[in-house]
Amino acid sequence: MGKIMLGRIDHQLDEKGRMRIPAKFRDSIGSSFTMLPGKQECVYIVSNDSASEILKPFLSTNPYLESDEQNQIANDIISKMAEIEEDAQGRFVFPKQLAQTYKIRKDVVVIGKGTYLEVWGKEVWDARYKVLDPDKLKTMLNNLTKREG
């Protein structure tokens, strides 16, 4: 994995539902990557190596030893994951199930989150983050530092 990925890129899916990894993030994410459901209203894109690490807590060598909760979480996440294959132009088809679930239509926002990417439907992103409220940010940062301290 290359340098950390930071920042925001506004992007679009083409008429066939395809997109490219923005050039800014291309070297860092690598040539093989996986999409998986995010914890909020976005889709995560991780390198295949990272996907293997993420899956470790959910996979068991003996399915009879998995708890029902572990099995449910694994099914929810793994059934929605997609290993991405790019075409010769570096495009990939955005998985329809993830696009529908996360309201990803034509306009998307790609966020670099260090070692992975988040893809948001632009309307969803704008509803949550369009206006940076300095007081809200200050409160969130104060709460975060209290937990870490």
Buried (B, 14 or more C-beta within 10 A) or exposed (E): BEEEBEEBBEBEBEEEBBBBBBEBBBEBBBEEBBBBBBEEBBBBBBBBEBBEEBBEEBEEEEEEEBEEEBEEBBEEBEEBBBEBEBEEEEBBBBBEEBBEBBBBBEBBBBBBBEEBBBBBBBBBBEEEEEEEEEEEEEEEEEEEEEEEE
